[in-house]
Structure formats: C-alpha cells, structure tokens
C-alpha cells in the first residue's frame, strides 16, 4: 500500500465563513484509499461507511493521463469508483445524483464541517482556502481516480456486500 503524505491542518475558518463554505455546498471531497486500507477488511469498512448513507460512491470516467501519456484505449472510458461524503440530497435519494446540482455535504453544519480535521476526506484536508473564494485542492478528483484505480476489486466487493 502506498501511503500518501499527511496534510497539515490548514483550516482558515475566517475565509470559509466569509464565502459560506461554497466548496462544502457544491462538491464534497473524495477520500483516499488509506482510510479503508487501514482496516483489517477494507471492503467491509467501505461497505459499512456506505451503509450509513453519509458516504456514496462517485464515478470518474476514464483512467487519467499520466505524464502526458494517454491511457490505453481500453481504459479511456473505464469507470473508477471512489467514496466521498454524500450531499444531503444524495443521502435522501440513496445514490449519487446526476447533473451535479449544488447541495450541502452531509457533514456540514452551521459552524462548518462537523468532522475533526484529521477525519475529513483527503480532498477536503488538501483544500487551500483563498480570500477571493477561488480555493483549490492539491489532491483532486484526478489524483483520487489514480489512487483508487488499483482498488476497484474491493470497491466492487463492498458494493456487493451492500447489495448493489
């Protein structure tokens, strides 16, 4: 298992409060495989998280290019699934919603994220707040797709355990 470097707490509540937590209201961050790989049964840990309905499996279409090299044709439209927090609307629906309509992350409350910094998804922890509201994440959906690509077998096992 390749471990990703830890992310130093970079919270800036004064910046997030000023914009109203727009990131948390539009695109909940993806988690890295390490959270689940640390469990004795990674598929079981992922299935348990999904069963809470606070987490869903999002899909990335196509294996990302690496070093300017495109993936093989067979992987160009491959579906890569990875967990992220659900939005309130997705939790109510019990599935990811198409169209990307903005909706609050299930972990967002009036005071911001209710998860301690270290328990937040990797993408959320890597978010670099900006005073102009144009925040960026150093660990993005492309990085998530590459990190989750070798683990699709146990993602499928987690889905089967949930009966999907």
C-alpha positions, -999 to 999 in steps of 0.1 A, spaced: 0 0 0 13 34 -10 8 59 18 1 95 9 19 122 30 0 137 59 -17 170 53 -10 198 79 -41 214 93 -46 245 70 -81 255 82 -90 291 77 -125 295 93 -125 332 87 -121 326 49 -146 297 47 -171 316 68 -169 346 45 -178 326 15 -203 304 33 -184 272 27 -191 271 -10 -170 240 -16 -189 221 11 -221 232 -6 -212 221 -41 -186 193 -42 -179 171 -12 -143 159 -13 -131 124 -22 -115 102 4 -82 84 -2 -80 46 -1 -58 47 31 -88 52 54 -102 19 43 -70 0 36 -60 6 73 -90 -17 83 -85 -55 85 -112 -58 59 -111 -28 36 -142 -39 16 -161 -44 48 -150 -10 61 -161 7 29 -194 -12 28 -201 -1 64 -194 35 55 -217 33 25 -244 17 47 -246 48 68 -257 67 37 -233 95 47 -209 82 21 -216 74 -16 -195 60 -45 -189 87 -71 -176 77 -105 -147 90 -126 -149 82 -163 -117 72 -178 -82 65 -165 -64 98 -163 -34 106 -184 -1 102 -165 30 122 -176 13 134 -208 6 98 -218 -29 88 -226 -43 56 -211 -47 25 -233 -79 27 -255 -95 0 -234 -92 23 -203 -103 55 -219 -139 51 -207 -133 28 -177 -154 37 -147 -134 43 -115 -155 44 -83 -143 62 -52 -160 72 -19 -169 107 -9 -194 122 15 -229 124 2 -248 156 -2 -280 159 18 -300 153 -14 -279 122 -23 -284 108 12 -321 113 9 -321 97 -26 -297 69 -15 -275 74 -46 -253 99 -64 -274 124 -83 -267 133 -119 -263 168 -130 -242 180 -101 -268 203 -87 -254 221 -56 -263 206 -23 -248 207 12 -223 180 23 -238 157 50 -210 167 73 -216 205 70 -234 222 98 -240 259 108 -204 261 123 -187 244 93 -175 208 90 -185 187 119 -157 163 114 -124 169 131 -97 179 105 -80 146 106 -112 127 100 -122 147 69 -118 132 34 -83 138 19 -96 162 -7 -112 183 20 -80 184 40 -59 193 10 -81 223 2 -62 256 2 -85 284 13 -82 317 -6 -95 351 3 -110 355 -31 -131 323 -27 -111 306 -55 -99 277 -33 -80 248 -48 -72 213 -36 -38 198 -42 -54 163 -41 -81 164 -67 -105 140 -85 -78 131 -110 -54 121 -82 -83 103 -65 -91 83 -96 -54 72 -99 -52 63 -62 -84 43 -64 -77 25 -97 -58 -4 -82 -85 -10 -56 -116 -14 -78 -118 -51 -69 -126 -44 -32 -147 -14 -41 -168 -39 -62 -168 -63 -32 -181 -35 -9 -208 -28 -34 -218 -64 -35 -219 -66 3 -243 -36 2 -265 -55 -23 -259 -31 -52 
